[in-house]
Amino acid sequence: MIADVLDIAMFATVCAVLLAGFPVAFSIAGTALAFALLGAALGVLDLRFVAFLPQRIFGTMQNEVLVAVPLFVFMGVMLERSKVAEDLLESMGRMFGSVRGGLGVSVSVVGALLAASTGIVGATVVTMGLLSLPTMLRHGYDKGLACGSICAAGTLGQIIPPSIVLVLLGDQIGTAYQASQLQQGIFAPETVSVGDLFAGALVPGLLLVTLYVVYQMAIALVRPSAAPALHPADTGGAIIPRRHLARALVPPIVLMVAVLGSILGGIATPTEAAGVGAVGALMLAGLRLGSDRPWLIRTAAASLAGLLILTGWVDLRVTRETIPTGDGLGIALAGVLCLAVAAGIGLCLWRTYRLGVLQEVMRSTAKLTSMVFVIVLGAALFSLVFRGLGGDHTVEAFLTAMPGGLAGALVTVMAVMFVLGFFLDFLEITFVVVPVVAPVLLTMGVDPVWLGILMAVNLQTSFLTPPFGFALFYLRGVAPPEVSTTDIYRGIVPFVAIQLLALGLIAAFPPIATWLPSVLFR
């Protein structure tokens, strides 16, 4: 009885401490340690549970999937510094600006492209807030519609792969899926990879973008004054130079295809693809930050693409005892391509270092990565103590007792995560809530990919829901003085409703999330 009370009190305490504003990692780990000592003092917890923490830390250090986190962060921050968003917004604004609601549509499309190439919510919202919001307001856009469009488009990086949320969530879902199978006596468990979630999130992400665009166009038809067309003089004319359009659109699309295509095509793991994305972002930054010797960087980019193609056709392992002639030629060609890539990377590193960009990117990457991994370690301790107090059994009993069976349990979990999103960050929910509820739901027969995508879409709302939606804070920091906080909060309400609609559609029609992974990987 005491253990049942302690595990519930432990969960409530960590939520209260987080709401009080204490650092996330130390709040989670500190609460866990305090309740571990309290449970040991009351005789309901064996402290040997805490002794497993070094093994959890070692397992985290050996987890190759999590190596993708700093690489994707590096890619996103580097692309933000290379002015990709500015070119995209300018080109899209000129393409769609002459149509009613066109600026809102361009913001949604640019948000999707940036999500597929950067995945950094803060950078996307701030960039679009600085560039698009003043233009939209100057031409008579409704303040709420303009603010909601920018905030919602900025959060697409959480669901459209490559996404840090999907990497972390994929690791948690994969661990929970194996644990649930072992609990059922399946000692040769199937696995769920980050690549499965990437494939599963692609269609739901495009669905969200479509719903955003449909809403923008509907508002333009129903309330033309809220989303007026731009004057032709403000769009620079109806025709955009093809060179300018290609320069704005091709780089993020090529990078997106290289990263996602290598994963979905089975050529590279998510971690290897993240390395390709980081190198590609560095090359793109090198091209945009200087005009001398562009041929060297373009040759390096072509060589990198050649290496990706070559790995899919030739066995490049050099440690074999016998190497056929064809493979030997492929290995020699790969060596030449590697030299070309190294030369291009060296030039880009020197150029970004000389301009001070590399230092800023490395500093930001180190800060974000260290924050994520300290939270991972704190969550590991929390999970150990929670299970030691019998919290997993308490959650299982609670969910299985819900009316409606599996559907009732799933609705309850989604509702709890949505409410927690008003107050907690996606990292806190991912590492505190998901490890607790996911094994129970998976044991009840929920498809792991479907569950992961439902959680990802739900977690995306945590960036938009007041009072602690981070996208709202990002926009508030760069919005003009005439835009009030009330305008921002009012503007995001329809987009939160759209996300809930998308969540309902995915829940009602699971193939939206499971069809593509089943085609590609099974």
C-alpha positions in Angstrom: 0.0 0.0 0.0 2.8 2.4 0.9 4.6 1.7 -2.4 1.4 2.4 -4.4 1.1 5.7 -2.7 4.8 6.6 -3.2 4.9 5.9 -7.0 1.8 8.1 -7.5 3.3 10.8 -5.2 6.6 10.5 -7.1 5.0 11.2 -10.5 3.0 14.1 -9.0 6.1 15.6 -7.3 8.2 15.6 -10.5 5.4 17.4 -12.4 5.1 20.0 -9.6 8.9 20.5 -9.5 9.1 20.9 -13.2 6.2 23.4 -13.2 8.1 25.4 -10.5 10.8 26.1 -13.1 13.7 24.0 -11.8 16.1 22.5 -14.4 14.6 19.5 -16.0 17.3 16.9 -15.7 18.1 17.7 -12.1 14.4 17.8 -11.2 13.8 14.4 -12.6 16.9 12.8 -11.1 16.6 14.6 -7.8 13.0 13.6 -7.3 13.9 10.0 -8.2 16.8 9.9 -5.7 14.7 11.5 -2.9 11.9 8.9 -3.3 14.5 6.1 -3.6 15.9 7.1 -0.2 12.3 7.5 1.2 11.2 4.1 -0.2 14.3 2.4 1.3 13.7 4.0 4.7 10.1 2.8 4.7 11.3 -0.7 3.5 9.4 -0.7 0.2 12.3 -0.3 -2.2 15.5 -2.2 -2.6 18.3 0.3 -3.3 19.8 -2.3 -5.7 17.4 -0.8 -8.3 19.5 2.4 -8.1 22.7 0.3 -8.5 21.5 -0.5 -12.1 22.0 3.2 -13.1 25.6 2.8 -14.2 24.5 0.0 -16.6 21.8 2.3 -18.0 24.4 5.0 -18.5 26.7 2.6 -20.2 23.9 1.4 -22.4 23.1 5.0 -23.4 26.7 5.6 -24.3 26.7 2.5 -26.5 23.4 3.4 -28.2 24.4 4.3 -31.8 20.9 5.6 -32.5 21.3 8.5 -30.1 24.5 9.6 -32.0 22.0 11.0 -34.6 20.9 13.7 -32.0 24.0 15.9 -32.1 24.4 15.3 -35.9 20.8 16.4 -36.7 21.2 19.4 -34.3 24.4 20.4 -36.1 22.7 20.1 -39.4 19.8 22.3 -38.3 21.8 25.0 -36.7 24.3 25.1 -39.6 21.4 25.5 -42.1 19.9 28.2 -40.0 23.2 30.2 -40.2 23.4 29.6 -44.0 20.3 31.7 -44.7 18.2 28.9 -46.3 15.0 30.2 -44.7 15.4 33.7 -46.0 15.7 32.6 -49.6 12.8 30.2 -49.3 10.5 32.8 -47.8 11.4 35.4 -50.4 10.8 33.0 -53.3 7.6 31.5 -51.9 6.3 35.0 -51.0 6.8 36.1 -54.6 5.2 32.9 -56.0 2.1 32.9 -53.9 1.8 36.5 -52.7 -0.4 37.6 -55.5 -3.1 35.1 -54.4 -5.4 35.7 -51.5 -4.0 33.9 -48.5 -0.8 33.3 -50.5 1.6 34.5 -47.8 0.0 32.2 -45.3 0.4 29.3 -47.7 4.0 30.2 -48.4 4.7 30.2 -44.6 3.2 26.7 -44.3 5.2 25.3 -47.3 8.4 26.9 -46.2 7.8 25.5 -42.7 7.5 22.0 -44.2 10.7 22.4 -46.3 12.6 23.7 -43.3 11.2 20.9 -41.1 12.5 18.3 -43.6 15.9 20.0 -43.7 16.6 21.4 -40.3 14.0 20.2 -37.7 14.9 23.1 -35.3 11.6 24.7 -34.1 13.2 27.8 -32.4 15.2 28.7 -35.5 12.3 28.3 -37.9 9.8 30.3 -35.8 12.3 33.1 -35.1 13.4 33.3 -38.8 9.9 33.4 -40.1 8.8 35.7 -37.4 11.5 38.2 -38.3 10.9 38.0 -42.1 7.3 37.1 -42.7 5.3 38.6 -39.8 6.1 42.3 -40.6 5.3 41.7 -44.2 2.0 40.0 -43.4 1.0 42.7 -41.0 2.0 45.5 -43.4 -0.3 44.1 -46.0 -3.4 43.8 -43.8 -3.2 40.2 -42.6 -5.2 39.4 -39.4 -2.7 39.4 -36.5 -4.0 36.2 -35.0 -3.9 34.4 -38.4 -0.4 35.6 -39.2 0.9 34.6 -35.7 -0.8 31.2 -35.7 0.4 30.4 -39.2 4.1 31.1 -38.3 3.9 29.2 -34.9 2.2 26.2 -36.5 4.5 26.0 -39.5 7.5 26.2 -37.2 6.4 23.2 -35.2 6.3 20.9 -38.3 9.9 20.1 -37.5 8.7 17.9 -34.7 6.7 15.5 -36.9 8.3 15.7 -40.4 11.5 13.7 -40.4 14.3 14.0 -39.7 13.2 15.1 -36.3 14.9 15.0 -32.9 11.5 14.1 -31.3 11.2 11.0 -33.6 14.8 10.0 -32.8 14.3 10.1 -29.0 10.7 8.7 -29.3 11.9 5.9 -31.5 14.5 4.9 -29.0 11.9 4.9 -26.2 9.3 3.0 -28.2 11.8 0.5 -29.4 12.9 -0.3 -25.8 9.3 -0.5 -24.6 8.3 -2.8 -27.4 11.1 -5.2 -26.6 10.2 -5.1 -22.9 6.5 -5.8 -23.6 7.4 -8.8 -25.8 9.7 -10.2 -23.2 6.9 -9.8 -20.6 4.7 -11.8 -22.9 7.2 -14.6 -23.1 8.5 -13.7 -26.6 12.3 -14.2 -26.3 13.0 -13.4 -30.0 11.4 -10.0 -30.0 10.8 -7.9 -33.1 12.4 -4.4 -33.2 11.1 -1.0 -34.0 13.7 1.4 -35.4 13.9 5.2 -35.8 13.7 4.5 -39.5 10.2 2.9 -39.0 9.0 6.1 -37.2 10.6 8.3 -39.9 8.7 6.4 -42.6 5.5 6.4 -40.5 5.7 10.1 -39.9 6.0 11.2 -43.5 2.4 10.9 -44.5 1.0 12.4 -41.3 3.4 15.3 -41.6 2.2 15.9 -45.2 -1.4 15.6 -44.0 -0.8 18.3 -41.4 0.8 20.6 -44.0 -2.3 20.0 -46.3 -4.7 20.8 -43.5 -2.8 24.0 -42.7 -2.9 25.1 -46.4 -6.6 24.2 -46.7 -7.4 26.3 -43.6 -5.4 29.2 -45.0 -7.3 29.1 -48.3 -10.7 28.7 -46.5 -10.0 31.8 -44.4 -9.0 33.7 -47.6 -12.4 32.8 -49.2 -14.6 33.4 -46.1 -12.8 36.4 -44.8 -10.9 38.1 -47.6 -9.8 41.0 -45.5 -8.0 38.7 -43.1 -5.7 37.2 -45.8 -5.4 39.7 -48.7 -3.3 39.3 -51.8 -0.1 41.4 -52.2 0.2 44.1 -54.7 2.2 43.0 -57.8 4.8 45.6 -57.0 5.4 44.0 -53.6 6.0 40.6 -55.1 8.6 41.8 -57.6 6.4 40.8 -60.5 4.6 37.6 -61.2 7.6 35.9 -62.8 10.5 34.7 -60.6 13.9 34.1 -62.3 14.4 30.3 -62.6 17.9 30.6 -61.3 16.8 32.4 -58.2 13.9 29.9 -57.6 16.2 26.9 -58.2 18.9 28.3 -55.8 16.2 28.7 -53.1 14.4 25.4 -53.5 17.0 22.9 -54.8 19.4 22.8 -51.8 16.9 21.9 -49.0 15.1 19.5 -51.3 18.4 17.7 -52.3 19.4 17.5 -48.6 16.0 16.2 -47.7 16.2 13.5 -50.4 19.7 12.6 -49.4 18.9 12.2 -45.7 15.4 10.6 -45.9 16.1 8.8 -49.2 19.1 7.0 -47.7 17.1 5.9 -44.7 13.9 4.9 -46.5 15.8 3.2 -49.3 17.7 1.1 -46.8 21.1 2.5 -47.8 22.0 4.1 -44.5 20.8 3.9 -40.9 19.4 7.1 -39.3 22.7 7.8 -37.6 24.6 7.4 -40.9 22.1 9.6 -42.7 22.4 12.2 -40.0 26.1 12.3 -40.7 25.3 12.8 -44.4 23.0 15.6 -43.4 25.6 17.3 -41.2 28.2 17.2 -44.0 25.6 18.4 -46.5 24.6 21.3 -44.3 28.3 22.2 -43.9 28.8 22.2 -47.7 25.7 24.3 -48.2 26.9 26.8 -45.7 30.3 26.9 -47.3 28.7 27.7 -50.7 26.6 30.5 -49.3 29.2 32.1 -47.2 31.8 32.6 -50.0 32.0 32.7 -53.8 35.5 31.5 -54.5 36.2 27.9 -55.6 32.6 26.8 -55.7 33.5 23.9 -58.0 35.5 22.2 -55.2 32.4 22.2 -52.9 30.1 21.1 -55.7 32.5 18.3 -56.6 32.5 17.2 -53.0 28.7 17.2 -52.9 28.6 15.1 -56.0 31.2 12.7 -54.6 29.1 12.3 -51.4 26.1 11.4 -53.5 28.3 9.0 -55.5 29.4 7.3 -52.3 25.8 6.9 -51.1 24.9 5.2 -54.5 28.1 3.1 -54.4 27.4 1.7 -51.0 24.1 0.4 -52.3 25.7 -1.5 -55.1 29.2 -2.6 -54.0 30.6 -4.3 -50.9 33.1 -1.7 -49.7 34.5 -3.7 -46.8 38.3 -3.7 -47.0 38.9 -6.2 -44.2 37.9 -9.3 -46.2 40.4 -12.0 -47.0 39.3 -12.1 -50.7 38.1 -9.1 -52.6 36.7 -9.7 -56.1 38.0 -7.5 -58.9 34.7 -5.6 -59.2 34.6 -4.8 -55.5 38.3 -3.8 -55.6 37.5 -1.2 -58.4 34.6 0.0 -56.3 36.8 0.4 -53.3 39.3 2.3 -55.3 36.6 4.6 -56.7 35.2 5.1 -53.2 38.7 6.2 -52.0 38.9 8.8 -54.7 35.4 10.1 -53.9 36.4 10.3 -50.2 39.4 12.4 -51.1 37.1 14.8 -53.0 34.7 15.0 -50.1 37.5 15.6 -47.7 38.8 18.5 -49.8 35.4 20.1 -50.0 34.8 19.7 -46.3 38.2 21.2 -45.5 37.4 24.3 -47.5 33.9 24.6 -45.9 35.4 24.2 -42.4 38.0 26.9 -43.0 35.4 29.3 -44.5 32.8 28.8 -41.7 35.6 29.1 -39.1 37.1 32.2 -40.6 33.6 33.9 -40.5 32.9 32.8 -36.9 29.9 30.6 -38.0 31.5 27.3 -37.1 32.2 28.3 -33.5 28.6 29.4 -33.0 27.2 26.2 -34.5 29.5 24.0 -32.4 28.6 25.9 -29.2 24.9 25.6 -29.9 25.1 22.0 -30.8 27.1 21.2 -27.6 24.5 23.0 -25.5 21.5 21.3 -27.0 23.1 17.9 -27.1 24.3 18.0 -23.5 20.8 19.2 -22.3 19.2 16.2 -24.1 21.6 13.6 -22.7 21.6 14.9 -19.2 17.8 14.6 -19.3 18.2 11.0 -20.7 20.4 10.1 -17.7 18.0 11.7 -15.2 15.0 9.9 -16.8 16.9 6.6 -16.5 17.1 7.0 -12.7 13.5 8.1 -12.6 12.4 5.0 -14.5 14.4 2.7 -12.3 13.0 4.1 -9.0 9.4 4.2 -10.4 9.6 0.6 -11.4 11.2 -0.3 -8.1 8.2 1.2 -6.3 5.8 -0.8 -8.5 4.7 2.1 -10.6 4.5 0.0 -13.8 2.0 -2.3 -12.2 0.0 0.7 -10.9 -0.2 2.2 -14.4 -1.0 -1.2 -16.0 -3.9 -1.7 -13.5 -5.2 1.8 -14.1 -5.1 1.5 -17.9 -6.6 -2.0 -18.1 -9.4 -0.9 -15.8 -10.4 2.0 -18.1 -13.8 1.5 -19.8 -13.6 0.7 -23.5 -10.6 -1.6 -23.2 -7.7 -0.7 -25.5 -9.5 2.2 -27.1 -10.3 3.7 -23.6 -6.7 3.3 -22.4 -5.3 4.9 -25.6 -7.7 7.8 -25.4 -6.8 8.3 -21.7 -3.0 8.3 -22.5 -3.5 10.8 -25.4 -5.6 13.1 -23.2 -3.1 13.0 -20.4 -0.2 13.8 -22.7 -2.2 16.6 -24.3 -2.9 18.2 -21.0 0.7 17.8 -19.8 1.7 19.5 -23.0 0.2 22.7 -21.6 2.8 22.7 -18.8 5.7 20.5 -19.8 8.2 20.3 -22.6 8.2 17.5 -25.1 11.5 16.2 -23.7 10.0 15.9 -20.2 6.9 14.0 -21.5 9.0 11.8 -23.7 11.3 10.6 -20.9 8.9 10.6 -18.0 5.5 9.6 -19.4 6.3 7.5 -22.5 8.5 4.8 -20.7 5.7 4.4 -18.1 2.7 4.0 -20.4 4.2 2.7 -23.7 5.0 -0.9 -22.4 1.4 -1.3 -21.1 -0.2 -0.1 -24.3 2.1 -2.3 -26.4 1.4 -5.3 -24.3 -2.3 -4.7 -24.9 -1.7 -5.0 -28.6 -1.1 -1.5 -30.0 1.0 -1.3 -33.1 4.3 0.4 -32.0 4.7 2.6 -35.1 1.1 3.8 -34.9 1.6 4.5 -31.2 4.8 6.4 -31.8 3.3 8.6 -34.5 0.2 9.3 -32.3 2.5 10.4 -29.5 4.7 12.5 -31.9 1.7 14.4 -33.2 0.4 14.8 -29.6 3.8 16.1 -28.4 3.8 18.6 -31.3 0.9 20.4 -29.7 3.1 21.1 -26.6 4.9 23.7 -28.6 1.7 25.5 -29.3 -0.5 25.2 -26.2 -0.3 28.1 -23.7 0.9 29.0 -21.1 4.3 27.3 -21.8 4.2 26.7 -25.6 7.8 27.3 -26.7 6.8 28.4 -30.2 4.7 31.1 -28.7 7.7 32.4 -26.6 9.9 32.3 -29.7 7.5 34.4 -31.7 6.8 36.7 -28.8 10.5 37.5 -28.6 10.7 38.8 -32.2 7.1 40.0 -32.9 6.6 43.8 -33.5 5.2 45.9 -30.6 1.8 46.1 -32.1 1.4 42.3 -31.8 0.1 41.4 -28.3 0.5 38.0 -26.5 -3.3 37.7 -26.7 -3.0 37.9 -30.5 -0.6 35.1 -30.5 -2.7 32.9 -28.2 -5.8 33.6 -30.2 -4.1 32.8 -33.5 -2.8 29.3 -32.5 -6.3 28.0 -31.3 -7.4 27.0 -34.8 -4.1 25.3 -35.5 -4.2 23.3 -32.3 -7.7 22.2 -33.4 -6.2 21.2 -36.8 -3.6 19.1 -35.0 -6.2 17.4 -32.9 -8.2 16.7 -36.1 -5.1 15.1 -37.6 -4.5 13.1 -34.4 -8.1 11.9 -34.6 -7.7 10.9 -38.3 -4.5 9.0 -37.6 -6.2 7.2 -34.6 -9.3 6.3 -36.7 -7.2 5.3 -39.8 -4.0 3.6 -38.6 -2.7 2.9 -42.2 -2.0 6.7 -42.4 1.0 5.9 -40.1 1.6 2.2 -40.8 1.3 1.9 -44.6 4.6 3.4 -45.7 6.7 1.5 -43.1 5.0 -1.8 -44.1 5.8 -1.1 -47.8 9.4 -0.1 -47.2 10.6 -2.4 -44.4 8.3 -5.4 -44.1 
